[in-house]
Amino acid sequence: MEQMIPVVDKNKCSGCQACVNICAHGCISMEADGEGFLYPHIDHARCIGCGLCRSVCPSLRKPDIFVQQQVYAARHGQTEILLKSSSGGVFSALAEEILKEKGVVFGACFDERYRVFHQWVDNESDLDKLRRSKYVQSNIGQSYRQAHEFLEQGRPVLFVGTPCQIAGLRNYLNKDYAHLLTAQLICLGVASTGVWQRFLRENFPSTFPQEINFRKKDGGWSRYFLGFRVGRQWVAHSQKQTLAEKIFSFFSMTPAFVFHNLFLRGYLTGLFLRPSCHLCLSKDLEKRMADVTLGDLWGEWPDILTPKNKHEGISFLGVNTPKGAEYVRKSGIKTMEIDARQAMLHNPAIFRSCIPHAKRSEFFVRWRKEPLNALLRELLGIKPFCVTLVKKIYQRFFDGK
């Protein structure tokens, strides 16, 4: 009898769920821990010791990885699609090509309670569910099994996910398929589902929003904000606002408005990311898990980031395999080759793990016991809006006079 998957090391387990998908006896399930992250739980009474769970775990067996070949600034050709996308719409272009070939596309979407899970679609009308970033960990569910079934039927598959999810898929499949295209996202890390759900309940106690967009582009792609649609009104908070915009926002939005940026700030500073994200086993300076790499093109690119591109968005596109290059060509994506080192310098999440916030441990000791908004404000060092506003007005008009 082979040894079953070992007791979970939370610094290594990414929650990819390859072990759950491979277990034919259903003796592995995912359960939330005290931080709101899912980890495998083994029913030892049902386990037959086949060892398959060990064979697919990326922390125990890393799949073969690809050397990055070319890096591009890239964008979709249609403005409508760009405005629906988080950056340059490259995912949509690749997905449209797969759908033209009668294939299926796997990606992350929201359910009715804004929990994030992986789902497949096989038509363009449903493709919008998978667009736009979701900075919460996606529940893979049975997506690896479903992808395998489609591939065995001969249908093309595009599977999009974080690098660890792609590693889990490739270990699960244990073979290459000519009609499988994998795309890894440039991933800072994944936020706790438990924290996200608590944040929503606290800020929207009576009813959830009708729509949520982590990368709303009303102020432009480079000034995105986390937006919530309540009725006909978007309630949101930009990462970068002028003093006039803050004053306008303060008097025109709902009281909950001033809290909505807290989740984004907590995510970006590593306050409530999964432990394995701080020591990601699926990142490398030059090597990748997937056929293509998708993300934002940050940095100074005078010939590329025109005012139009800064508003609509532009993508970092890494091509890592000949298959990836072929699909980029067929999809008609507008590309311009750029220097890979410079691009990664401005977006180090491509190859480097996120540093945990100094108060991460304190946050998870207190997060279930105290009002979340107040706790986030305290640990992130964010002063009440009125204090900040008065201070800025004083500094602007009186300080030094």
C-alpha positions in Angstrom: 0.0 0.0 0.0 1.4 3.4 -1.0 1.4 6.3 1.4 -1.5 8.7 1.1 -0.9 12.4 0.6 0.9 13.7 3.8 -0.5 16.0 6.4 -0.9 19.4 4.7 1.9 21.9 5.0 0.1 25.2 4.6 3.2 26.9 3.3 3.2 24.5 0.4 -0.4 23.6 -0.3 -1.9 25.9 -2.9 -5.4 24.4 -2.8 -5.2 23.4 -6.4 -7.5 20.4 -5.7 -5.6 18.0 -8.1 -5.8 15.5 -5.2 -9.5 15.8 -5.0 -10.0 15.4 -8.7 -7.8 12.3 -9.0 -9.3 10.4 -6.1 -11.6 7.8 -7.6 -13.0 6.8 -4.2 -14.0 10.3 -3.2 -12.1 10.2 0.1 -10.6 13.6 -0.3 -12.7 16.8 0.2 -11.8 20.4 0.7 -12.6 22.1 4.0 -12.0 25.7 5.2 -9.5 26.4 7.9 -9.6 29.2 10.5 -8.3 31.7 7.9 -11.0 30.9 5.3 -8.8 28.9 2.9 -9.7 25.5 1.6 -7.4 22.5 2.3 -7.7 18.8 1.5 -9.3 16.6 4.2 -8.8 12.9 4.0 -11.3 10.2 5.0 -8.8 7.6 6.1 -11.4 4.9 6.5 -12.2 5.1 2.8 -8.6 5.5 1.5 -7.1 2.4 -0.3 -3.6 3.8 -0.4 -3.3 4.0 -4.2 -0.9 6.9 -4.0 -2.5 8.9 -6.9 -3.0 11.9 -4.7 0.7 12.1 -4.1 1.5 11.7 -7.8 -0.5 14.8 -8.8 0.4 17.2 -5.9 2.5 20.1 -7.3 4.2 20.5 -4.0 5.5 16.9 -4.2 5.9 16.6 -8.0 6.5 19.7 -10.1 5.4 19.3 -13.8 7.8 20.0 -16.6 8.0 23.8 -17.1 8.4 25.9 -20.3 11.1 28.4 -21.0 9.5 31.8 -21.9 10.2 32.5 -25.5 8.8 36.0 -26.4 7.1 38.8 -24.5 4.6 41.2 -26.1 2.5 44.2 -25.3 -0.9 42.9 -26.6 -4.5 44.0 -26.9 -7.8 42.9 -28.4 -8.9 44.7 -31.6 -12.3 45.7 -30.3 -12.8 48.6 -27.9 -16.0 47.0 -26.5 -14.1 43.9 -25.4 -11.3 46.0 -24.0 -13.7 47.9 -21.7 -15.1 44.6 -20.5 -11.7 43.2 -19.7 -9.2 43.7 -16.8 -6.3 44.7 -19.1 -5.9 44.2 -22.8 -8.5 41.6 -23.6 -6.0 38.8 -24.6 -8.0 36.2 -22.7 -11.1 37.0 -24.8 -9.2 36.8 -28.1 -7.8 33.4 -27.2 -11.2 32.2 -25.9 -12.9 33.3 -29.1 -10.5 31.3 -31.2 -11.1 28.2 -29.1 -14.8 28.6 -29.3 -14.6 29.0 -33.1 -13.0 25.5 -33.1 -16.0 24.1 -31.2 -14.0 24.0 -28.0 -14.6 24.9 -24.4 -13.1 27.5 -22.1 -12.4 27.1 -18.4 -12.0 30.1 -16.1 -13.0 31.7 -12.9 -16.5 33.2 -12.3 -18.8 34.4 -9.5 -21.7 32.4 -8.2 -24.9 34.1 -6.8 -23.1 34.9 -3.5 -20.0 36.1 -5.2 -17.9 33.1 -4.3 -15.4 32.4 -7.0 -15.3 29.0 -8.7 -14.1 27.5 -12.0 -16.6 26.9 -14.8 -16.5 26.0 -18.4 -18.4 27.7 -21.2 -18.8 26.7 -24.9 -20.4 29.8 -26.4 -19.6 33.5 -26.6 -22.7 34.6 -24.9 -21.5 33.0 -21.6 -17.9 34.2 -22.1 -18.4 37.4 -20.1 -18.8 35.4 -16.9 -15.1 34.5 -17.1 -13.8 37.9 -18.0 -12.2 40.3 -15.5 -10.0 39.6 -12.5 -11.3 38.0 -9.3 -8.7 38.4 -6.6 -10.2 35.7 -4.4 -9.1 32.0 -4.7 -11.2 30.1 -7.2 -12.7 26.8 -6.2 -11.6 24.3 -8.9 -14.3 21.8 -8.1 -14.3 19.0 -10.7 -12.8 21.2 -13.5 -9.8 19.0 -14.1 -12.0 16.0 -14.6 -14.3 17.9 -16.9 -11.3 19.2 -19.0 -10.0 15.7 -19.3 -13.4 14.4 -20.6 -13.5 17.2 -23.2 -10.0 16.5 -24.3 -10.6 12.8 -24.6 -13.6 13.6 -26.9 -11.2 15.6 -29.1 -12.6 19.0 -28.3 -10.1 21.9 -27.9 -9.8 23.3 -24.4 -8.5 26.6 -23.1 -7.8 26.4 -19.4 -7.0 29.7 -17.6 -5.9 29.9 -14.0 -3.2 30.8 -11.5 0.2 29.1 -12.0 -0.5 26.6 -9.3 -3.9 25.7 -10.8 -2.2 25.0 -14.1 0.4 22.9 -12.4 -2.4 20.9 -10.8 -4.2 20.4 -14.1 -1.0 19.3 -15.9 -0.1 16.8 -13.1 -3.7 15.5 -13.2 -3.7 15.0 -17.0 -0.2 13.5 -16.9 0.2 13.9 -20.7 0.1 16.7 -23.2 -2.8 17.2 -25.6 -2.3 19.0 -28.9 -5.7 20.6 -28.5 -5.1 21.9 -24.9 -4.1 25.5 -24.5 -3.1 26.6 -21.0 -2.9 30.2 -19.8 -1.5 31.2 -16.5 -2.4 34.6 -14.9 0.2 36.9 -13.4 -0.8 36.3 -9.8 0.1 38.4 -6.8 -1.6 35.8 -4.7 -5.1 34.7 -3.8 -7.2 36.3 -1.0 -9.2 34.3 1.6 -12.7 33.4 0.5 -13.7 33.7 4.2 -12.5 37.2 4.5 -14.1 38.2 1.1 -17.5 36.8 2.2 -17.3 38.5 5.6 -16.4 41.8 3.9 -19.5 41.5 1.7 -21.8 40.7 4.5 -20.6 43.6 6.6 -20.8 46.2 3.9 -24.0 44.9 2.3 -26.0 43.4 5.2 -29.4 43.4 3.6 -28.7 42.4 0.0 -25.7 41.6 -2.1 -24.8 43.9 -5.0 -26.1 43.1 -8.4 -22.7 43.2 -9.9 -19.0 43.4 -8.7 -16.0 44.4 -10.8 -12.5 44.3 -9.3 -11.1 46.1 -12.3 -13.7 48.7 -13.3 -12.2 51.1 -15.9 -14.4 54.2 -15.5 -11.3 56.2 -14.5 -9.1 54.3 -17.0 -7.2 51.0 -16.9 -4.3 52.3 -14.9 -6.6 53.9 -12.3 -8.9 50.9 -11.8 -11.2 50.5 -8.8 -13.2 47.9 -7.1 -16.8 48.6 -8.0 -20.1 47.4 -6.6 -23.4 48.0 -8.5 -26.3 48.5 -6.1 -29.5 49.0 -8.1 -28.5 51.4 -10.9 -25.6 53.0 -9.0 -22.0 51.9 -9.0 -20.5 52.2 -5.5 -16.8 52.2 -5.8 -13.5 53.5 -4.6 -10.5 54.3 -6.9 -6.9 53.4 -6.0 -5.9 56.9 -7.0 -8.2 59.8 -6.5 -7.7 63.6 -6.6 -8.8 65.6 -3.6 -11.7 66.9 -5.6 -12.8 63.4 -6.5 -12.6 62.3 -2.9 -14.8 65.3 -1.8 -17.3 64.6 -4.5 -17.3 60.9 -3.7 -17.8 61.6 0.0 -20.9 63.7 -0.5 -22.4 61.7 -3.4 -22.1 58.0 -2.4 -23.5 55.8 0.3 -22.0 55.6 3.8 -20.5 52.2 2.9 -18.6 53.8 0.1 -15.6 54.9 2.1 -14.9 51.3 3.2 -14.8 49.6 -0.2 -11.2 50.2 -1.0 -10.2 48.4 2.2 -10.4 45.0 0.7 -8.3 45.9 -2.3 -5.7 47.5 -0.1 -5.6 44.5 2.2 -5.2 42.2 -0.9 -2.4 44.3 -2.5 -0.4 44.5 0.7 -0.5 40.8 1.4 -2.7 41.1 4.6 -4.9 38.1 3.9 -3.3 36.0 1.1 -2.9 32.3 1.2 0.3 31.2 3.1 1.6 29.3 0.0 1.4 32.5 -2.0 4.3 33.9 0.1 6.5 31.0 -1.1 5.0 30.2 -4.4 6.3 26.9 -5.8 4.9 27.7 -9.3 6.9 30.9 -10.1 10.3 31.1 -11.7 12.3 33.9 -13.3 12.4 32.4 -16.8 10.2 29.3 -16.7 6.4 29.0 -16.8 3.7 26.4 -16.2 1.5 27.3 -19.1 1.6 27.9 -22.9 1.0 31.6 -22.4 1.2 34.1 -19.6 -1.4 36.8 -19.2 -1.5 40.0 -17.1 -1.0 43.8 -17.0 1.8 45.6 -18.8 3.0 48.1 -16.1 5.9 50.5 -16.4 7.0 53.3 -18.7 6.5 52.4 -22.4 6.3 55.7 -24.3 5.7 54.0 -27.7 3.0 51.7 -26.4 1.1 53.3 -23.5 -0.6 56.0 -25.5 -3.5 57.9 -23.8 -5.9 55.5 -25.5 -4.1 52.4 -24.3 -3.8 53.8 -20.8 -7.6 54.2 -20.7 -8.7 51.0 -22.4 -5.9 48.7 -21.1 -3.0 46.7 -22.5 -1.7 43.3 -21.6 1.6 41.6 -20.8 1.6 38.5 -23.0 4.3 35.9 -22.5 4.5 33.2 -25.2 6.1 30.1 -23.7 5.5 27.3 -26.2 5.1 26.8 -30.0 1.5 25.9 -29.4 1.0 29.2 -27.5 2.6 31.1 -30.4 0.3 29.4 -32.9 -2.9 30.4 -31.0 -1.7 33.9 -30.5 -1.2 34.1 -34.3 -4.6 32.6 -35.1 -6.5 34.8 -32.6 -5.5 38.0 -34.3 -4.2 39.6 -31.1 -2.4 42.9 -31.8 1.1 42.5 -30.5 4.4 44.4 -30.2 7.5 42.5 -28.9 9.1 44.1 -25.8 12.0 43.5 -23.6 11.1 40.7 -21.1 13.4 41.8 -18.3 12.1 45.4 -18.4 8.5 44.2 -18.4 9.1 41.9 -15.4 10.9 44.6 -13.5 7.7 46.6 -13.5 5.5 43.6 -12.7 7.6 41.3 -10.3 4.6 39.2 -9.5 5.5 37.3 -12.7 8.4 35.6 -11.0 8.4 36.7 -7.3 6.2 35.7 -4.4 4.3 38.4 -2.4 5.8 39.5 0.9 3.3 38.9 3.7 2.0 42.0 5.6 3.8 42.5 8.9 0.4 42.2 10.7 -1.0 39.2 8.8 -0.9 36.9 11.8 -2.6 39.6 14.0 -5.3 40.0 11.4 -6.2 36.4 11.4 -6.2 36.2 15.2 -8.8 39.0 15.3 -10.8 38.9 12.0 -13.7 36.7 13.2 -14.1 38.6 16.5 -14.1 42.2 15.5 -15.8 44.4 12.9 -13.8 43.8 9.8 -13.8 47.4 8.4 -12.5 48.8 11.6 -9.8 46.1 11.9 -8.7 46.7 8.3 -8.5 50.4 8.9 -6.4 49.9 12.0 -3.9 47.3 10.6 -3.6 49.1 7.3 -3.0 52.4 9.0 -5.9 54.1 7.3 -7.2 57.1 9.2 -10.9 58.0 9.2 -11.9 59.8 6.0 -12.8 63.0 7.6 -9.5 63.3 9.4 -7.6 62.6 6.2 -9.7 65.1 4.3 -9.2 67.9 6.8 -5.4 67.1 6.9 -5.1 67.3 3.1 -7.1 70.5 2.9 -4.9 72.1 5.6 -1.7 70.9 3.9 -3.0 72.2 0.6 -4.0 75.7 1.6 -2.4 76.5 5.0 0.6 74.4 5.7 3.8 76.4 5.7 2.0 79.7 5.4 
